[in-house]
Amino acid sequence: MSDHRRDRIERIAAQPAFDVIVVGGGINGIGVFHDLAHQGLRVLLVEMNDFCSGCSAAPSRMIHGGLRYLENGEFSLVRESLVERDRLLRNAPHLVRPLPTTIPIDRFASGLANAVYSFLGFTGRPRPRGALPIKLGLMLYDAVTGRRRMLPRHRFRGRAATRAAFPALRPGLRFSATYHDAWISHPERLGLELIGDAEARNPGAVALNYARLTHAADGLTLTDAETGRSLPVTARLIVNATGAWIDESAASLGARLAERLVSGTKGSHLILDNPALMAALNGHMIYFEHEDGRVCIVFPYLGRVLAGSTDLRVDAVGRTACTDAERDYILGAVQGLFPRIPVTAGQIIYSYAGIRPLPVSTADFTGRIPRGHAVRRLGGAVPQIGMVGGKWTTYRAFAEETVDMVLADLGLTRQASTRDLPIGGGAGFSEALAGEISARHGLPAARAAHLADLYGSRAAAVAAFCAGEGDAPLPGSLLTAAEVCRMIRDEMALHLPDVLQRRSALAIRGQLTLPLIRAVAAVMADELGWSATRSAEEVARFVTELETWHGVSLNHTEGETP
């Protein structure tokens, strides 16, 4: 165990009474923790695995207003999403950037009545969307942002202009429309930076991953999964932010639910190494309708191409992977959109899947299930507030709504707003940062760009830390040994996936090799006191997880074990 984790646990043991305990370290729980810390409350965040390792690790990596939500009549959600999208563009410019988004269109008036049918309670598959309803939707989308607009208005193209801008798109398209939303480069890092900001602001705020909160007749117990040590803790109130697991976790923490709250759907995504497809996208996301009526996406992501997604009902929540059928569905959708560019399974370098924590719905077509969020009082011996639904774009607004209920129940008033707070390395960030770091610290341009990309305006501090540690490169990577040490000490990394999947983007970029994994394991072993046996087990477990859950098979010589 690192000294930093030991210190956290001893702080909890010394002062086990909290105003609020937040259970669930995905983006919604982190948002609540961050907001409560800014209200000056003593708050504990408990996550049973790593932060942002469940549902929050499997987003489409879009920060968007939800254009298609208009069709479901969710106008307030679209308004909130657009406002929060623009806040993230301002508050986290190092991680959230504009994304031009193009819709290919081959019909004119089809789909005009979709929204009307939704209003009348129709929950089946919508009709294909034509130019006229898309135009009306985009006009409304632009109108919502009004004078606060940060991004350009939409534009329409006819057949010839569409062909000129995107010559590789399927022939026969009559129109295309381009509007702007945003994308997030490293979503898990945004969650970590919110935790860091909260703890820096409030010494009474403590976050702990790889821990579990349980309830029994004698009260609440916090158990450290790394050592098995258990500590009694108390709270005036619990916020349940366990997402798709809320029904099970709420009951285990003492709530009695009259009915289920969440009925999730599964979304899978592929990361493709396809330079021809990357070039054909021309820097845009293509937001298109598959033949079954579901909306799919494909866009440039960290030098690769991200394609998705599926939207399948699930009967039970749990860790999940992209199936062969889902893989073929996504590849088929993209191939149909770009018929002249080979799109094959051999180009997949990474896949991921997660469960969307959507509210219970009887909708026949999953696209009709509401995408909004709600806060529910769940009762229990320790009063419990549950978060139902939510998505990355609106995490802050959802957290604010939840914290307002918490404050009301505790008889307190709001002391601060998070609306305009810069997040982590977003404070003082500029696109010229990489060049400045390269010049100031004498770093190669690629290394400086790597630091600026991961840490934003905090990159200079990371560079200084690495220099002070006598840094060493890692095989075939811009990540260094000192960075790994810092991720352990300052960002609570405890296992290989924490470093290679969530605190860096090496896995999703397809840059992992066995020598690199072993080198990172050696650094972690030295920092965390792993034995040689423990280190080998960590490597073997990670390699197996990559293959099982992400379709990544790392080649090694015959007879060699991971």
C-alpha positions in Angstrom: 0.0 0.0 0.0 1.2 3.5 -0.8 1.8 6.0 2.0 -0.8 8.3 0.4 -3.5 5.7 0.6 -2.5 4.7 4.1 -2.8 8.4 5.1 -6.3 8.6 3.6 -7.5 5.6 5.6 -6.0 6.9 8.8 -7.7 10.2 8.3 -11.0 8.4 8.0 -10.3 6.3 11.1 -9.4 9.4 13.1 -12.6 11.2 12.0 -15.2 8.7 11.0 -18.2 11.0 11.2 -19.3 12.5 7.8 -22.1 14.8 6.8 -22.6 12.8 3.6 -21.2 9.6 2.1 -21.4 9.3 -1.6 -21.5 5.7 -2.9 -20.4 5.3 -6.5 -17.3 6.9 -8.0 -18.6 7.3 -11.6 -18.9 10.8 -13.0 -22.3 11.5 -11.3 -21.0 10.5 -7.8 -17.8 12.5 -8.4 -19.8 15.5 -9.4 -21.8 15.3 -6.2 -18.6 14.9 -4.2 -17.1 17.9 -5.9 -20.1 20.1 -5.3 -20.6 19.0 -1.6 -16.9 19.7 -1.0 -17.4 23.3 -2.2 -20.3 23.6 0.3 -17.8 23.0 3.1 -19.3 19.7 4.2 -17.4 16.7 5.5 -17.9 14.2 2.7 -16.6 10.8 1.8 -16.7 9.3 -1.7 -16.6 5.5 -1.8 -16.0 3.5 -5.0 -15.8 -0.3 -5.0 -13.4 -0.4 -8.0 -11.5 2.4 -9.6 -13.0 5.8 -10.2 -14.8 6.0 -13.6 -14.3 2.3 -14.2 -17.9 1.2 -14.7 -20.6 2.9 -16.8 -18.5 6.1 -16.9 -15.6 4.3 -18.6 -17.8 3.4 -21.6 -19.3 6.7 -23.0 -19.4 7.7 -26.7 -16.9 10.4 -25.7 -19.3 13.0 -27.0 -20.3 16.1 -25.0 -23.5 17.0 -26.7 -26.9 18.6 -26.5 -28.8 15.5 -27.6 -30.2 16.5 -30.9 -32.3 13.4 -31.2 -33.8 14.0 -27.8 -36.0 16.7 -29.4 -37.8 13.9 -31.2 -38.8 12.4 -27.8 -40.0 15.8 -26.6 -37.2 16.1 -24.1 -36.8 19.8 -24.7 -35.7 20.7 -21.1 -33.0 18.0 -21.3 -31.7 19.4 -24.6 -31.6 23.0 -23.2 -29.8 21.8 -20.0 -27.4 19.7 -22.1 -26.5 22.5 -24.4 -25.8 24.9 -21.5 -23.7 22.2 -19.8 -21.8 21.4 -23.0 -20.8 25.1 -23.3 -19.8 25.2 -19.6 -17.5 22.2 -20.2 -16.0 23.9 -23.2 -15.1 26.9 -21.0 -14.2 25.1 -17.8 -12.3 22.1 -19.2 -10.9 23.3 -22.6 -7.9 20.9 -22.2 -10.2 17.9 -22.4 -13.4 19.1 -24.1 -13.2 20.6 -27.6 -15.6 21.5 -30.4 -16.6 18.7 -32.9 -18.2 19.6 -36.2 -20.9 17.0 -36.8 -22.4 16.1 -40.1 -25.7 14.3 -40.8 -26.0 12.6 -44.2 -29.6 12.8 -45.5 -31.3 11.0 -48.4 -35.0 11.9 -47.8 -36.9 15.2 -47.7 -39.9 15.2 -45.5 -39.8 11.7 -43.9 -40.0 11.7 -40.1 -41.9 14.9 -39.7 -44.4 13.2 -37.5 -41.9 11.4 -35.2 -42.1 14.0 -32.5 -45.9 14.1 -32.7 -46.1 10.3 -32.4 -43.8 10.5 -29.4 -46.0 13.1 -27.7 -49.0 10.8 -28.3 -47.3 8.0 -26.5 -46.0 6.0 -29.5 -42.9 4.1 -28.3 -41.9 2.2 -31.4 -39.3 2.7 -34.1 -39.4 6.2 -35.6 -39.6 6.8 -39.3 -36.3 7.7 -41.2 -35.5 11.4 -40.7 -35.5 13.6 -43.8 -34.1 17.0 -44.5 -37.2 19.0 -43.3 -37.5 17.6 -39.8 -33.7 17.7 -39.4 -33.7 21.4 -40.5 -36.4 22.2 -38.0 -34.5 20.4 -35.2 -31.3 22.2 -36.0 -33.0 25.5 -36.0 -34.4 24.8 -32.6 -31.0 23.5 -31.4 -29.4 26.8 -32.5 -32.2 28.9 -30.9 -31.8 27.3 -27.5 -28.2 28.6 -27.2 -29.2 32.0 -28.4 -26.8 34.8 -27.5 -24.7 32.5 -25.3 -23.7 30.5 -28.4 -20.1 29.4 -28.3 -20.2 27.3 -31.5 -21.2 28.2 -35.1 -24.8 27.8 -36.4 -25.7 24.8 -38.5 -25.4 24.8 -42.3 -27.1 22.7 -45.0 -25.6 21.4 -48.2 -27.2 20.1 -51.4 -26.1 17.0 -53.3 -23.1 18.6 -55.1 -21.7 20.3 -52.0 -22.1 17.2 -49.9 -20.2 15.1 -52.5 -17.5 17.8 -52.7 -17.0 17.8 -48.9 -17.3 14.1 -48.3 -16.6 12.3 -51.5 -16.4 8.9 -49.8 -19.9 8.9 -48.4 -22.4 6.6 -50.0 -23.7 7.8 -53.3 -27.3 9.0 -53.7 -27.3 11.4 -50.7 -29.5 14.4 -51.4 -28.4 16.7 -48.6 -26.1 16.9 -45.6 -26.3 19.2 -42.5 -23.4 20.2 -40.3 -23.8 21.5 -36.7 -21.3 21.7 -33.8 -21.2 19.7 -30.5 -18.1 18.7 -28.6 -16.0 15.6 -27.7 -14.0 14.7 -24.7 -10.5 13.3 -25.0 -9.9 11.7 -21.6 -13.2 11.4 -19.7 -11.8 9.4 -16.8 -9.1 12.1 -16.3 -11.9 14.8 -15.9 -13.3 12.7 -13.1 -9.9 12.5 -11.4 -9.4 16.2 -11.7 -12.8 16.9 -10.1 -11.7 14.7 -7.2 -8.4 16.5 -6.9 -10.1 19.9 -7.0 -12.6 18.9 -4.3 -9.9 17.6 -1.9 -7.7 20.7 -2.5 -10.7 22.9 -1.7 -11.9 21.1 1.4 -9.7 19.1 3.8 -12.9 17.4 5.1 -13.5 15.8 1.7 -11.9 12.3 1.2 -12.2 10.0 -1.8 -11.4 6.3 -1.6 -11.4 3.8 -4.5 -11.3 0.0 -4.1 -13.5 0.2 -1.0 -17.0 -0.8 -0.1 -19.7 0.6 2.2 -22.0 -1.8 3.9 -24.9 -1.5 6.3 -25.9 -3.7 9.2 -27.8 -3.4 12.4 -24.8 -1.8 14.1 -24.4 0.9 11.4 -22.2 1.6 8.4 -18.8 -0.1 7.8 -16.2 1.0 5.3 -13.9 -1.8 4.1 -10.6 -1.3 2.3 -10.5 -4.0 -0.5 -6.7 -3.8 -0.7 -6.1 -4.8 2.9 -9.4 -6.0 4.2 -9.4 -3.5 7.0 -12.8 -2.4 8.2 -13.7 0.9 9.8 -17.0 2.0 11.4 -18.2 5.3 9.8 -21.3 7.4 10.2 -23.2 9.8 7.9 -26.2 12.1 8.2 -27.2 11.1 4.7 -26.1 8.8 1.9 -26.1 9.7 -1.8 -26.4 6.6 -4.0 -24.7 7.2 -7.3 -24.2 3.6 -8.3 -25.8 4.1 -11.7 -27.1 0.8 -13.3 -26.5 -0.9 -9.9 -28.7 1.4 -7.9 -31.6 -1.0 -7.2 -29.3 -3.6 -5.7 -27.0 -1.2 -3.8 -29.9 0.8 -2.4 -31.4 -2.3 -0.9 -28.0 -3.4 0.5 -27.7 0.0 2.2 -31.0 -0.3 3.9 -33.5 1.3 1.5 -36.8 -0.5 0.7 -37.8 0.1 -2.9 -41.4 -0.3 -4.0 -40.3 -0.8 -7.6 -37.2 -0.9 -9.8 -35.6 2.4 -10.7 -33.3 1.5 -13.5 -33.6 -0.6 -16.6 -30.4 -0.2 -18.6 -29.4 -0.6 -22.2 -26.0 -1.8 -23.4 -23.9 0.4 -25.7 -20.8 -1.0 -27.5 -18.1 1.0 -29.4 -15.1 0.1 -31.6 -11.8 1.9 -32.0 -10.5 1.4 -35.6 -7.0 1.9 -37.1 -8.2 3.0 -40.6 -6.3 5.9 -42.1 -8.5 6.0 -45.2 -11.6 6.4 -43.0 -9.9 8.9 -40.9 -9.1 11.0 -43.9 -12.7 10.6 -45.3 -14.2 12.0 -42.1 -12.4 15.4 -42.8 -12.3 16.2 -39.0 -16.1 15.7 -38.6 -18.2 13.3 -36.7 -20.7 11.6 -39.0 -24.0 11.2 -37.1 -26.2 8.9 -39.2 -29.2 6.6 -39.1 -28.7 2.9 -39.6 -31.3 0.9 -41.5 -33.0 -0.3 -38.3 -33.7 3.4 -37.2 -30.9 3.6 -34.6 -28.5 6.5 -34.6 -24.8 5.6 -35.1 -21.7 7.8 -34.9 -18.2 7.7 -36.4 -15.5 10.3 -35.7 -11.8 11.0 -35.3 -10.5 10.1 -31.8 -6.9 10.4 -30.6 -5.5 9.5 -34.0 -7.9 6.6 -34.5 -11.6 6.3 -35.5 -14.3 5.8 -32.9 -17.5 4.0 -34.2 -20.6 3.1 -32.3 -22.9 2.3 -30.9 -25.5 -0.3 -30.0 -28.5 0.2 -27.8 -29.7 -3.1 -26.5 -31.9 -3.9 -23.4 -30.2 -5.9 -20.7 -31.9 -8.0 -18.1 -29.0 -7.9 -15.5 -26.3 -5.4 -14.9 -22.6 -6.3 -14.7 -19.4 -5.9 -16.6 -19.9 -6.5 -20.3 -18.1 -6.7 -23.6 -18.8 -6.0 -27.2 -20.2 -9.2 -28.8 -19.4 -10.5 -32.3 -22.9 -9.6 -33.3 -22.6 -6.0 -32.0 -19.1 -5.7 -33.7 -20.6 -6.8 -37.0 -23.6 -4.4 -36.6 -21.3 -1.4 -36.1 -18.9 -2.4 -38.8 -21.8 -3.0 -41.2 -23.2 0.4 -40.4 -19.9 2.2 -41.1 -19.3 0.2 -44.2 -22.7 1.1 -45.6 -21.9 4.7 -45.0 -18.5 4.6 -46.7 -18.9 1.8 -49.3 -15.6 2.4 -51.1 -13.4 2.2 -47.9 -12.8 -1.3 -46.5 -14.0 -1.4 -42.9 -13.0 -4.8 -41.4 -12.7 -6.5 -38.0 -9.0 -6.7 -38.5 -8.8 -2.9 -38.1 -10.3 -3.0 -34.6 -7.6 -2.2 -32.0 -9.9 -1.8 -29.0 -13.6 -2.3 -28.1 -15.6 -1.4 -25.1 -19.1 -1.7 -23.8 -21.1 -0.4 -20.8 -24.6 -0.3 -19.4 -26.5 3.0 -19.6 -28.4 3.6 -16.3 -31.7 4.6 -17.9 -34.9 4.9 -16.0 -37.4 2.0 -16.2 -39.4 2.3 -19.4 -41.9 0.3 -21.4 -40.8 1.8 -24.7 -40.6 -0.8 -27.5 -37.8 1.0 -29.2 -34.8 1.7 -27.0 -34.2 5.0 -28.6 -37.5 6.2 -27.2 -36.4 5.6 -23.6 -36.0 9.0 -21.8 -32.4 10.1 -21.4 -33.1 12.5 -18.6 -32.2 12.2 -14.9 -34.0 12.4 -11.6 -33.2 12.5 -7.9 -35.2 10.2 -5.6 -35.5 10.0 -1.8 -35.0 6.3 -1.0 -35.4 6.2 2.8 -33.5 3.8 5.0 -32.0 3.9 8.6 -29.5 6.3 7.2 -31.6 8.5 4.8 -30.6 7.8 1.2 -30.9 9.9 -1.9 -30.7 8.1 -5.3 -29.5 9.4 -8.6 -31.4 7.8 -11.6 -30.2 8.3 -15.1 -27.6 10.9 -16.2 -24.9 11.3 -18.7 -21.4 12.8 -19.0 -22.6 16.1 -20.5 -25.0 16.9 -17.7 -23.1 15.4 -14.7 -22.6 18.9 -13.2 -26.3 19.9 -13.4 -27.4 16.5 -12.1 -24.9 16.9 -9.2 -26.2 20.4 -8.5 -29.8 19.2 -8.4 -28.8 16.3 -6.0 -26.8 18.5 -3.7 -29.7 21.0 -3.5 -31.8 18.2 -2.2 -29.1 17.1 0.2 -28.7 20.6 1.6 -32.5 21.0 2.0 -32.7 17.7 3.9 -29.8 18.8 6.1 -31.3 22.2 6.7 -28.4 24.0 5.0 -28.1 26.6 2.3 -25.8 26.6 -0.8 -22.5 28.4 -0.2 -21.0 28.2 -3.7 -21.8 27.3 -7.3 -19.7 25.1 -9.5 -21.1 26.5 -12.7 -18.1 28.6 -13.7 -15.3 26.8 -11.9 -12.4 25.7 -14.1 -11.7 22.0 -13.8 -8.1 20.8 -13.1 -5.8 21.7 -15.9 -8.5 23.8 -17.6 -7.5 26.8 -15.5 -5.3 29.0 -17.6 -5.0 26.5 -20.4 -4.0 27.5 -23.9 -3.3 25.6 -27.1 0.2 27.1 -27.1 1.0 25.2 -23.8 2.9 22.3 -25.4 5.4 24.6 -27.1 5.9 26.6 -23.9 6.6 23.4 -21.9 9.0 22.1 -24.5 11.0 25.4 -24.4 11.0 25.8 -20.6 11.8 22.2 -19.7 13.9 21.3 -22.7 11.6 18.4 -23.6 11.1 17.0 -27.1 8.0 18.3 -28.8 6.2 14.9 -28.7 6.8 14.5 -25.0 5.6 18.1 -24.3 2.5 17.5 -26.4 1.7 14.3 -24.4 1.9 16.2 -21.1 -0.2 19.1 -22.3 -2.8 16.6 -23.7 -3.1 14.7 -20.4 -2.7 17.4 -17.8 -3.6 20.7 -19.4 -2.2 23.7 -17.5 -0.8 21.4 -14.9 1.6 19.8 -17.4 4.4 22.1 -16.3 4.1 20.9 -12.7 4.1 17.3 -13.9 7.2 17.9 -16.0 8.9 19.4 -12.9 7.9 16.5 -10.8 9.3 14.0 -13.4 12.6 15.9 -13.6 12.9 15.8 -9.8 12.3 12.0 -9.8 15.2 11.2 -12.1 12.7 10.2 -14.8 13.1 7.2 -17.2 11.3 6.4 -20.5 9.0 3.4 -20.8 9.2 1.1 -23.8 7.6 2.5 -26.9 5.6 5.1 -25.0 5.6 8.8 -24.1 4.5 7.8 -20.6 7.4 7.7 -18.2 8.3 6.0 -15.0 7.9 9.1 -12.9 4.5 9.8 -14.4 3.4 6.4 -13.2 4.7 7.2 -9.7 2.8 10.4 -9.7 -0.4 8.6 -10.8 0.0 6.3 -7.8 0.8 9.1 -5.3 -1.5 11.9 -6.4 -4.2 10.1 -8.5 -4.8 6.9 -6.4 -3.7 4.4 -9.1 -3.4 0.9 -7.5 -3.5 -1.6 -10.4 -2.3 -1.8 -14.1 -5.7 -0.8 -15.6 -5.8 2.3 -13.5 -2.6 3.6 -15.2 -2.9 2.1 -18.7 -6.7 2.5 -19.3 -7.9 5.4 -17.2 -5.1 7.7 -16.3 -3.5 7.4 -19.7 -5.0 6.5 -23.1 -2.5 3.9 -24.1 -5.0 1.0 -24.2 -7.7 2.8 -26.1 -5.1 4.0 -28.6 -3.9 0.5 -29.2 -0.4 1.3 -28.0 0.0 -1.5 -25.4 2.7 -4.1 -25.7 3.9 -6.8 -23.2 7.2 -5.0 -22.7 5.4 -1.8 -21.8 3.0 -3.5 -19.5 5.8 -5.3 -17.7 7.8 -2.0 -17.4 4.8 -0.2 -15.8 4.3 -3.2 -13.5 7.9 -2.9 -12.4 7.4 0.7 -11.5 4.2 0.0 -9.6 5.8 -2.9 -7.8 8.6 -0.7 -6.6 6.2 2.1 -5.5 3.6 -0.2 -3.9 5.8 -3.0 -2.6 4.6 -5.8 -4.8 6.4 -9.0 -4.7 7.7 -10.7 -7.9 4.7 -13.1 -7.7 2.2 -10.3 -7.2 3.7 -8.3 -10.1 3.4 -11.3 -12.4 -0.2 -11.9 -11.3 -1.1 -8.3 -12.0 0.3 -8.5 -15.5 -1.4 -11.8 -16.3 -4.7 -10.6 -14.9 -4.5 -7.4 -17.0 -3.6 -9.2 -20.2 -6.6 -11.5 -19.7 -8.9 -8.6 -19.0 -7.8 -6.9 -22.2 -8.7 -9.9 -24.2 -11.9 -10.7 -22.4 -13.5 -7.3 -22.2 -11.8 -5.2 -24.9 -10.9 -7.7 -27.7 -7.1 -7.0 -27.4 -4.8 -9.9 -27.9 -1.2 -9.2 -27.1 1.2 -11.3 -29.1 4.1 -13.0 -27.3 6.6 -15.6 -28.4 5.6 -19.2 -28.3 5.9 -20.7 -24.8 6.1 -17.3 -23.2 3.6 -16.4 -20.5 2.4 -12.8 -19.9 
